[in-house]
Amino acid sequence: MLITKIALATSVALATLIAAEAANAQPRHQSGEAYDAQVNPNYGFGPRVTIQPNDAVTGNRVIGRDPDPFVRDQLLREYGSGHPD
């Protein structure tokens, strides 16, 4: 009887952990508007545009667009780092 309760408690804890991990793994999508920094890269401000799922957004600026999440992540890492283009 005790082993059955332990096995049940373990399986419930494992199911909860898996469900929490799956909920956390969903991509973050920002909504709203941001400045299109690609239009005027010297100042980082341009016209306001609607944020799309493929946009690389930092703060209130769209700094690039690419369907590949690894490229968007690289854009975010290099933005403002002082690294020349």
C-alpha positions, -999 to +999 in steps of 0.1 A: +000+000+000+028+024+009+047+017-023+015+024-044+011+058-027+047+067-033+044+056-070+012+077-074+028+108-057+059+104-079+039+102-111+017+132-102+049+152-094+064+142-127+033+150-147+032+185-131+068+191-139+063+181-175+033+203-179+051+233-164+081+227-187+058+226-218+041+258-208+074+276-202+088+264-236+062+284-256+077+312-276+073+348-264+055+370-288+053+407-282+024+426-295+019+462-302+041+487-319+078+496-319+101+520-337+117+505-369+154+511-361+164+497-395+151+528-413+175+551-394+202+530-377+223+560-366+196+571-342+177+539-337+143+555-344+121+553-374+084+551-381+062+531-357+055+496-370+034+467-357+056+440-342+056+407-363+066+372-350+098+373-370+110+406-356+140+410-334+128+435-308+148+451-280+130+476-258+108+496-282+129+491-313+127+466-341+163+460-350+159+432-376+137+406-391+145+369-399+124+337-398+153+318-381+152+322-343+190+317-341+196+346-364+172+368-344+191+359-312+224+368-328+210+402-339+199+408-303+233+398-289+252+421-314+229+451-311+245+478-290+276+457-283+299+481-302+308+453-326+310+467-362+287+454-388 
